[in-house]
């Protein structure tokens, strides 16, 4: 079950001493998996970016042509020490990403190898700063958003799931997780029917989605309001991006502690793993290429929205 891996990762990350190397060490027992870490320092501190490659049987890493899924655990930091003790709500994206990788790695040891490659990225910072945001404070990051995307948005993936805590708002009042519409090169496209199907199958409940605006798919730092950073990866890639928002019924600050719910994170992990299975064998699509081509022919490119200034 995904819950087993989630609890293991949750316990590992809930530490003032956690760093990227400990995540790499977690995957040392899986010879088919490649894990690496890179420390980046900025004016607000440091963080360790982590990348975990899970090879597929027909994946590009093995000379095949099965599509590659990217899973990003998006966040500012897993902790806000010394002002907050313990894991913050914002850590959910990192926990979900690493748990997804651990589940996929464990599956390989049992002979369940996916068709396509899966590349998981996130970053580990137990002492990130906080910043003001309405309606509640957010976690900040030691490095800027360009650096985040440079290390988390990997070239060669064919679609991205961006998992992020999305509890500091009043527009998503659901406990569990929810899906965004697909975003591609400045276009907010329809919600993927395949992803809705997988969500309903894995949760046993009706699918839940959340609204996004044009502001949310523009780069941070341009002066406009953003729901959060869940769709910032879409500003740095041409491939389709879908946000997987781990959410709550109440408004929870990103820097709040004791606010993570392991079962909800595990549900998002289960969803991500099932998407990875189907995406590699091409039974799950994030968007309709023909409809997207029609939009381009009718209205032209919107890729300028990915720039800080048009």
Secondary structure, DSSP 8 states (H G I E B T S, - for coil): -HHHHHHHHHHHHSSTT--HHHHHHHTTT-TTEEEEEEEEEETTEEEEEEEEEE--TTBGGGT--B--EEEEEE-S-SBBTTTS-SBBGGGHHHHHHHHHHHHHHHHHHTT---SS-EEEEEEE-TB--EE--SSS-EE--SS-HHHHHHHHS-TT-SEEEEEEE--SSSS---SEEEE---EETTEE----HHHHHHHHHHHSS---B----GGGGS-TTSSS--S-STTGGGGG-SSEEEEEEEE-SS---TT-BS---HHHHHHHHHHHHHHHHHHHTT---SS-HHHHHHHHHHH---GGGGSS--
